[in-house]
Amino acid sequence: MSLATRISLVTGLAVALVGASGGIAFYLAMRQLLRNEIDESVNERMAWIESSVEVDSKDIEFDAPFPRPGMSGNWSVALQDGRPLWSSGKERPTQGDVVLTKTLDFGNHNNPPVASADVRVKGPEDEDPDDTDDKSNGEWGSTEDPVAYKWPGKKNRLKLTLTAWAPGGQMRSGLTRLTVMLGTVGPAILVLLIAAITLLVRWQLRHLHTMAGEAASVGPANLDARISTSASCTEYVALSGALNTMIARLAEGLERERRFASAAAHELRTPLAQMHTGLEVLLRRPRPAEEYRSAVADQLKDVERLEKLIAGLLWISKASNGKILAGSPVNLAVVVEKAEAQCGAILVKDRPELDQLRVQGDEELLVAVISNVVDNAGKYAQGQVPEMEVRAGKERVEIMVRDSGPGIAPADRERIFEPLVRLDEARTVGGARDGLGLGLSVARAILNALGGEISCRDRADGKAGAEFLLDLKRYVDSSRRAGPVEA
């Protein structure tokens, strides 16, 4: 399943869920709004009825103000037994209507309610000549309906039932129309929205297809190819930049491996050719034993050269995987002593203090590192003893190895650490050109594997020559901390 399809499905599902939830929430909100409007209309009508009913010691009257537009038009005032006194003249409440009922109690509450027969219509003979109020019943009934009644008085008890209602059919029909609209128009809108989102997602992801095609075209034959950055999105620009950086690193590494393989093949071919030629010469005719011994000794030198070359290449190959060796505490004084035994004397500053200094690493490997660096310094400054200075901090140890040769140009200070690289005659003193070009490469590979580093620079004291800086991790015993060795 493609990324565009997956995003479209997830987005469509999310939109559908949100749309369905929104539709349900909208339906419930509209139903509650309609119900609130009807309840408000019924409550206003009930308040209107209650304020219109007037009861005194003789009369029961309905003196109604003009009703506010919008309030419910269905209402009635009846005695306790159900006899209606006033009403809107419309049908009685039915099932589904919104009904509000209230009871008004007048007179002596200790007496039973007055009988319906004792409540009579107030006639002309009961009218007070001084009462000039308009007793017309206005909009709620015909002009022939009575508007006043007589009852026995407050010594009796009068209970009136007030009822106001609103038909529920209107709300139900409105909700039905809303349901139909949400069930038809809503899904159509959701489908259109999902389709638009799907097209937008595919349009935005089209650059990924382009980038995938460009990345697939990159290979050993065209390492100069790069991913285009025509997309305007920040993410695409960052992705293409990261891919181009990765391709550049891979191209650089592949080119370095090609040069390494070519140089290794050249270095291996020379001693093998010499051995082949020498053996052919030996086999052409019988020779004295002394001559055979001399030829075998020459072949042995070539074999030793091959062994050194292959060992160095193997070390560089193993160190290229980036794995860091744990190592163990190593006495730096012992390492220096063993290195001197292999490559000659070293002028060490503050030599007595080295015995108290420990570094994290492997003793034999560190001896190989110091030997290779010191041997390199001796080759290019023959007759001069290489100098060594050690500076220890809380966590790191720096070892400076200096020679008195012609120095190394800034452009070559990284090249010398590449396998099988030897500089030109400007770096050669006394014709010392018999190296394999692996010593410094092996030294860097070992230090990197031990979590350290090596670099080359001009001598810090301003004298002629080169200075190699070896950076190692210091080992400090928690029970006995050695003081730092200062220059």
C-alpha positions as CSV (number, residue, x, y, z in Angstrom):
1,M,0.0,0.0,0.0
2,S,1.4,3.4,-1.0
3,L,2.0,6.2,1.4
4,A,-0.6,8.4,-0.4
5,T,-3.2,5.6,-0.2
6,R,-2.5,5.1,3.5
7,I,-2.7,8.8,4.3
8,S,-5.9,9.1,2.3
9,L,-7.5,6.2,4.1
10,V,-6.5,7.5,7.5
11,T,-7.5,11.0,6.7
12,G,-10.8,9.8,5.1
13,L,-11.6,7.7,8.2
14,A,-10.8,10.7,10.5
15,V,-12.9,13.0,8.4
16,A,-15.8,10.5,8.4
17,L,-15.6,10.1,12.2
18,V,-15.4,13.9,12.7
19,G,-18.2,14.5,10.2
20,A,-20.4,11.8,11.9
21,S,-19.7,13.2,15.3
22,G,-20.3,16.7,14.1
23,G,-23.6,15.7,12.5
24,I,-24.8,14.0,15.7
25,A,-23.7,16.9,17.8
26,F,-25.5,19.3,15.4
27,Y,-28.7,17.2,15.5
28,L,-28.7,17.1,19.3
29,A,-28.0,20.8,19.5
30,M,-30.8,21.7,17.1
31,R,-33.2,19.4,18.9
32,Q,-32.3,21.0,22.2
33,L,-32.6,24.4,20.7
34,L,-36.1,23.7,19.3
35,R,-37.2,22.2,22.7
36,N,-35.9,25.2,24.5
37,E,-37.8,27.5,22.2
38,I,-41.0,25.5,22.7
39,D,-40.5,25.4,26.5
40,E,-39.9,29.1,26.6
41,S,-43.1,29.7,24.6
42,V,-45.1,27.4,26.9
43,N,-43.6,29.0,30.0
44,E,-44.5,32.5,28.8
45,R,-48.0,31.4,28.0
46,M,-48.4,29.9,31.5
47,A,-47.1,33.1,33.1
48,W,-49.6,35.1,30.9
49,I,-52.5,32.8,32.1
50,E,-51.4,33.1,35.7
51,S,-51.2,36.8,35.6
52,S,-54.7,37.0,33.9
53,V,-56.7,35.0,36.4
54,E,-58.2,37.2,39.1
55,V,-60.1,35.7,42.1
56,D,-61.8,37.7,44.9
57,S,-64.5,36.8,47.4
58,K,-67.2,36.7,44.8
59,D,-65.9,36.7,41.3
60,I,-63.5,34.7,39.1
61,E,-62.4,36.8,36.2
62,F,-59.9,36.5,33.4
63,D,-58.4,39.9,32.7
64,A,-55.7,39.2,30.1
65,P,-53.2,41.6,28.6
66,F,-52.4,41.4,24.9
67,P,-50.2,38.3,24.5
68,R,-46.6,38.6,23.2
69,P,-46.2,37.3,19.7
70,G,-44.4,33.9,19.6
71,M,-45.8,32.5,22.8
72,S,-47.8,29.3,22.7
73,G,-51.4,29.8,21.6
74,N,-52.8,26.7,23.2
75,W,-54.0,27.1,26.8
76,S,-57.0,26.5,29.2
77,V,-58.2,27.4,32.7
78,A,-60.4,24.7,34.3
79,L,-61.9,23.7,37.6
80,Q,-60.5,20.8,39.5
81,D,-63.1,18.4,38.0
82,G,-62.1,19.4,34.5
83,R,-64.8,21.9,33.7
84,P,-63.2,24.5,31.4
85,L,-63.7,28.2,32.3
86,W,-61.6,29.8,29.6
87,S,-59.5,28.3,26.8
88,S,-57.9,29.2,23.5
89,G,-60.7,27.4,21.8
90,K,-58.3,24.9,20.2
91,E,-57.9,21.2,20.6
92,R,-56.8,19.6,23.8
93,P,-53.2,18.4,24.3
94,T,-52.4,15.2,22.5
95,Q,-49.6,12.7,22.9
96,G,-46.3,14.2,21.8
97,D,-47.3,17.8,22.7
98,V,-45.2,19.8,25.2
99,V,-47.6,20.4,28.1
100,L,-47.2,22.5,31.2
101,T,-49.8,22.3,34.0
102,K,-50.1,24.4,37.2
103,T,-52.7,24.5,40.0
104,L,-53.9,27.7,41.7
105,D,-55.6,27.3,45.2
106,F,-57.8,30.0,46.6
107,G,-60.0,30.3,49.7
108,N,-60.0,28.2,52.9
109,H,-57.6,25.4,52.3
110,N,-59.1,23.4,55.1
111,N,-62.4,23.0,53.2
112,P,-63.0,20.8,50.3
113,P,-63.0,22.4,46.8
114,V,-66.2,24.1,45.7
115,A,-68.4,22.0,43.5
116,S,-68.4,22.8,39.8
117,A,-72.2,23.4,40.0
118,D,-71.6,26.2,42.5
119,V,-69.5,28.2,40.0
120,R,-71.9,30.0,37.6
121,V,-71.5,32.4,34.8
122,K,-71.7,36.0,35.9
123,G,-74.8,37.6,34.3
124,P,-75.7,41.2,33.6
125,E,-77.5,41.4,36.9
126,D,-74.3,40.7,38.7
127,E,-72.4,43.6,37.0
128,D,-71.3,46.5,39.1
129,P,-72.5,49.7,37.5
130,D,-69.3,51.4,38.4
131,D,-67.1,48.8,36.6
132,T,-66.3,50.1,33.2
133,D,-63.5,47.6,32.3
134,D,-63.6,46.0,29.0
135,K,-64.4,42.3,29.6
136,S,-64.1,41.2,26.1
137,N,-62.0,38.0,25.8
138,G,-59.9,39.3,22.8
139,E,-58.1,36.8,20.7
140,W,-58.6,33.6,22.8
141,G,-62.3,33.0,22.1
142,S,-65.4,34.2,20.5
143,T,-67.2,37.4,21.8
144,E,-70.0,35.2,23.1
145,D,-67.8,33.3,25.6
146,P,-68.2,34.3,29.2
147,V,-65.3,36.1,30.8
148,A,-66.4,36.1,34.5
149,Y,-67.9,33.7,37.0
150,K,-69.5,33.8,40.4
151,W,-68.5,31.5,43.3
152,P,-69.7,31.1,46.9
153,G,-66.7,33.0,48.4
154,K,-63.4,32.6,50.2
155,K,-65.0,30.6,53.0
156,N,-65.0,27.8,50.5
157,R,-62.0,26.5,48.5
158,L,-61.4,27.0,44.8
159,K,-58.8,25.1,42.8
160,L,-58.1,26.1,39.2
161,T,-56.0,24.0,36.8
162,L,-53.9,26.1,34.3
163,T,-52.7,24.3,31.2
164,A,-50.5,25.6,28.4
165,W,-49.2,23.4,25.6
166,A,-47.5,23.5,22.2
167,P,-47.9,20.9,19.5
168,G,-44.8,18.6,19.2
169,G,-45.5,17.8,15.6
170,Q,-43.8,20.9,14.4
171,M,-40.6,20.0,16.3
172,R,-40.8,16.5,15.0
173,S,-41.2,17.6,11.4
174,G,-38.3,20.0,11.7
175,L,-36.1,17.3,13.2
176,T,-37.2,14.9,10.4
177,R,-36.2,17.4,7.8
178,L,-32.9,18.0,9.6
179,T,-32.3,14.2,9.7
180,V,-32.9,13.8,6.0
181,M,-30.6,16.7,5.2
182,L,-27.8,15.3,7.4
183,G,-28.3,11.8,6.0
184,T,-28.1,13.0,2.4
185,V,-26.2,16.2,2.1
186,G,-23.8,15.4,4.9
187,P,-22.4,12.2,3.3
188,A,-22.2,13.9,0.0
189,I,-20.1,16.7,1.5
190,L,-17.9,14.2,3.3
191,V,-17.3,12.2,0.1
192,L,-16.4,15.4,-1.8
193,L,-14.1,16.5,1.1
194,I,-12.4,13.1,1.3
195,A,-11.9,13.1,-2.5
196,A,-10.4,16.6,-2.3
197,I,-8.0,15.6,0.5
198,T,-7.0,12.5,-1.4
199,L,-6.1,14.5,-4.5
200,L,-4.3,17.1,-2.4
201,V,-2.3,14.4,-0.6
202,R,-1.3,12.7,-3.9
203,W,-0.4,16.1,-5.4
204,Q,1.8,16.9,-2.4
205,L,3.5,13.5,-2.5
206,R,4.3,13.5,-6.2
207,H,7.8,14.8,-5.4
208,L,8.5,11.6,-3.5
209,H,8.0,9.6,-6.8
210,T,10.4,11.9,-8.6
211,M,12.9,11.7,-5.8
212,A,12.6,7.9,-5.7
213,G,13.3,7.7,-9.5
214,E,16.3,10.0,-9.2
215,A,17.7,8.0,-6.2
216,A,17.2,4.7,-8.2
217,S,19.3,6.1,-11.0
218,V,22.3,6.8,-8.7
219,G,25.0,4.1,-9.0
220,P,28.7,3.4,-9.2
221,A,28.7,4.5,-12.8
222,N,27.1,8.0,-12.1
223,L,28.1,9.0,-8.6
224,D,27.8,12.7,-9.7
225,A,24.0,12.4,-10.0
226,R,22.1,14.2,-7.2
227,I,18.4,14.5,-6.1
228,S,16.7,17.6,-7.4
229,T,15.5,20.2,-4.8
230,S,12.7,21.8,-6.9
231,A,10.1,21.1,-4.3
232,S,9.1,24.2,-2.2
233,C,8.3,22.3,1.0
234,T,10.8,22.5,3.8
235,E,10.6,18.7,4.4
236,Y,11.3,17.9,0.8
237,V,14.3,20.3,0.7
238,A,15.7,18.8,3.9
239,L,15.2,15.2,2.7
240,S,16.8,15.9,-0.7
241,G,19.7,17.7,1.0
242,A,20.2,14.8,3.4
243,L,20.1,12.3,0.5
244,N,22.5,14.3,-1.5
245,T,24.9,14.6,1.5
246,M,24.6,10.8,1.9
247,I,25.3,10.2,-1.8
248,A,28.3,12.5,-1.6
249,R,29.7,10.7,1.4
250,L,29.1,7.3,-0.3
251,A,30.7,8.6,-3.5
252,E,33.7,9.9,-1.6
253,G,34.0,6.6,0.3
254,L,33.7,4.6,-2.8
255,E,36.3,6.7,-4.6
256,R,38.6,6.3,-1.6
257,E,38.1,2.6,-1.6
258,R,38.9,2.5,-5.3
259,R,42.1,4.4,-4.8
260,F,42.9,2.2,-1.8
261,A,42.3,-1.0,-3.8
262,S,44.4,0.3,-6.7
263,A,47.2,1.4,-4.5
264,A,47.1,-2.0,-2.5
265,A,47.2,-3.9,-5.8
266,H,50.2,-1.8,-6.9
267,E,52.0,-2.4,-3.7
268,L,51.3,-6.1,-3.7
269,R,52.3,-6.5,-7.3
270,T,55.8,-5.1,-6.9
271,P,57.1,-7.7,-4.3
272,L,55.2,-10.5,-6.1
273,A,56.8,-9.5,-9.4
274,Q,60.2,-9.4,-7.7
275,M,59.6,-12.9,-6.2
276,H,58.4,-14.3,-9.5
277,T,61.4,-12.9,-11.4
278,G,63.8,-14.2,-8.7
279,L,62.4,-17.6,-8.7
280,E,62.5,-17.8,-12.5
281,V,66.1,-16.9,-12.5
282,L,66.9,-19.5,-9.9
283,L,65.2,-22.2,-12.0
284,R,67.0,-21.5,-15.2
285,R,70.1,-23.5,-14.2
286,P,71.6,-25.3,-11.3
287,R,73.4,-23.0,-8.8
288,P,75.7,-23.4,-5.8
289,A,74.1,-23.7,-2.4
290,E,75.4,-20.3,-1.3
291,E,73.7,-18.6,-4.2
292,Y,70.4,-20.5,-3.4
293,R,70.7,-19.3,0.3
294,S,71.2,-15.7,-0.9
295,A,68.2,-15.9,-3.3
296,V,66.0,-17.4,-0.6
297,A,67.0,-14.6,1.8
298,D,66.0,-12.0,-0.8
299,Q,62.6,-13.8,-1.2
300,L,62.2,-13.8,2.6
301,K,62.5,-10.0,2.6
302,D,59.8,-9.7,0.0
303,V,57.6,-12.1,2.0
304,E,58.1,-10.0,5.2
305,R,57.2,-6.9,3.2
306,L,54.0,-8.6,2.0
307,E,53.2,-9.7,5.6
308,K,53.5,-6.2,6.9
309,L,51.5,-4.8,4.0
310,I,48.7,-7.4,4.4
311,A,48.6,-6.9,8.2
312,G,48.3,-3.2,7.9
313,L,45.5,-3.5,5.3
314,L,43.7,-6.0,7.5
315,W,43.9,-3.6,10.5
316,I,42.6,-0.7,8.4
317,S,39.8,-2.9,7.1
318,K,38.7,-4.0,10.6
319,A,38.9,-0.5,12.0
320,S,36.6,0.9,9.2
321,N,33.5,-0.7,10.8
322,G,33.5,2.1,13.5
323,K,33.4,-0.2,16.5
324,I,35.0,1.2,19.6
325,L,37.1,-1.1,21.7
326,A,36.6,-1.1,25.4
327,G,40.3,-1.3,26.3
328,S,41.9,-1.5,29.8
329,P,44.2,0.7,31.9
330,V,47.6,1.0,30.3
331,N,50.8,2.4,31.8
332,L,52.0,5.0,29.4
333,A,55.7,4.7,30.5
334,V,55.6,1.0,29.6
335,V,54.2,1.8,26.2
336,V,57.0,4.4,25.5
337,E,59.7,2.0,26.6
338,K,58.4,-0.8,24.3
339,A,58.1,1.7,21.4
340,E,61.8,2.8,22.0
341,A,62.8,-0.9,21.9
342,Q,61.3,-1.2,18.5
343,C,62.2,2.1,16.8
344,G,64.9,3.8,18.8
345,A,65.4,6.4,21.4
346,I,62.7,9.1,22.1
347,L,63.4,12.4,23.8
348,V,60.6,12.5,26.4
349,K,59.9,15.5,28.5
350,D,59.0,14.8,32.2
351,R,59.7,11.1,31.7
352,P,59.5,10.2,35.4
353,E,55.9,11.3,35.7
354,L,54.8,9.0,32.9
355,D,54.9,6.0,35.3
356,Q,51.9,7.5,37.2
357,L,49.8,8.1,34.1
358,R,47.3,5.6,32.8
359,V,45.3,5.7,29.6
360,Q,42.4,3.6,28.4
361,G,43.4,1.3,25.6
362,D,45.4,-1.8,24.7
363,E,49.1,-2.0,25.4
364,E,50.3,-3.7,22.3
365,L,48.1,-1.6,20.0
366,L,49.3,1.6,21.7
367,V,52.9,0.5,21.3
368,A,52.2,0.0,17.5
369,V,50.7,3.5,17.4
370,I,53.7,5.2,19.1
371,S,56.2,3.1,17.1
372,N,54.6,4.0,13.8
373,V,54.5,7.7,14.6
374,V,58.0,7.8,16.0
375,D,59.3,5.7,13.1
376,N,57.7,8.2,10.6
377,A,59.3,11.1,12.4
378,G,62.7,9.4,12.3
379,K,62.5,8.6,8.6
380,Y,62.0,12.2,7.7
381,A,64.4,13.7,10.2
382,Q,67.3,11.3,10.1
383,G,70.0,11.9,12.7
384,Q,67.5,13.8,15.0
385,V,65.9,12.1,18.0
386,P,62.1,12.6,17.9
387,E,60.7,14.5,20.8
388,M,57.7,13.6,22.9
389,E,55.6,15.7,25.3
390,V,52.6,14.5,27.3
391,R,49.8,16.6,28.8
392,A,47.1,15.1,30.9
393,G,43.8,16.5,31.8
394,K,40.9,15.2,33.9
395,E,39.5,13.0,31.1
396,R,41.9,13.1,28.1
397,V,45.6,12.7,27.5
398,E,47.5,14.5,24.7
399,I,50.8,13.1,23.4
400,M,52.8,15.3,21.1
401,V,55.4,13.7,18.9
402,R,57.7,16.2,17.1
403,D,60.3,15.8,14.4
404,S,62.9,18.2,13.0
405,G,62.3,17.5,9.3
406,P,61.1,19.8,6.5
407,G,57.5,19.7,7.9
408,I,54.3,18.8,6.1
409,A,52.3,21.2,3.9
410,P,48.7,22.0,5.2
411,A,47.2,20.4,2.0
412,D,49.0,17.1,2.8
413,R,48.2,16.9,6.6
414,E,45.1,14.7,6.0
415,R,46.5,12.8,3.0
416,I,49.3,11.3,5.0
417,F,46.7,9.3,7.0
418,E,45.3,7.7,3.9
419,P,46.4,4.1,3.2
420,L,49.4,3.7,0.9
421,V,50.0,7.4,0.5
422,R,53.7,8.6,0.6
423,L,54.6,12.2,0.0
424,D,57.1,13.4,-2.6
425,E,60.8,14.2,-2.1
426,A,60.1,17.4,-0.2
427,R,59.3,15.3,2.8
428,T,62.2,12.8,2.2
429,V,65.5,13.2,3.9
430,G,68.4,10.9,3.0
431,G,66.4,8.9,0.4
432,A,64.2,7.2,3.0
433,R,61.5,5.9,0.6
434,D,61.2,2.2,1.6
435,G,58.0,2.6,3.7
436,L,54.7,1.1,2.8
437,G,52.6,4.2,3.4
438,L,50.5,2.4,6.1
439,G,52.1,3.4,9.4
440,L,50.1,6.6,10.0
441,S,46.9,5.0,8.5
442,V,47.2,2.1,10.9
443,A,47.9,4.5,13.8
444,R,44.8,6.5,13.1
445,A,42.7,3.3,12.7
446,I,43.9,2.0,16.1
447,L,43.3,5.3,17.9
448,N,39.8,5.6,16.4
449,A,39.0,2.1,17.5
450,L,40.1,3.1,21.0
451,G,38.1,6.3,21.0
452,G,41.0,8.5,20.3
453,E,42.3,10.6,17.4
454,I,45.5,11.7,15.7
455,S,46.2,14.8,13.7
456,C,49.2,16.7,12.2
457,R,50.2,20.3,12.5
458,D,53.2,22.6,12.6
459,R,55.4,22.5,15.7
460,A,53.9,24.6,18.5
461,D,57.4,25.9,19.5
462,G,57.9,27.5,16.0
463,K,60.8,25.3,15.0
464,A,61.0,23.5,11.7
465,G,59.3,20.1,11.5
466,A,56.0,18.5,12.0
467,E,54.1,17.7,15.2
468,F,51.7,14.8,15.6
469,L,49.0,15.2,18.3
470,L,47.6,11.9,19.7
471,D,44.5,12.3,21.8
472,L,43.6,9.4,24.2
473,K,41.1,8.8,26.9
474,R,42.6,9.0,30.4
475,Y,42.0,6.2,33.0
476,V,41.6,7.5,36.5
477,D,41.3,5.0,39.4
478,S,38.5,6.1,41.7
479,S,40.4,5.1,44.8
480,R,43.6,6.9,43.8
481,R,43.5,9.9,41.5
482,A,46.8,10.8,39.9
483,G,47.6,14.5,39.6
484,P,47.8,15.9,36.0
485,V,51.1,15.9,34.2
486,E,51.7,19.5,33.0
487,A,54.2,20.5,30.4
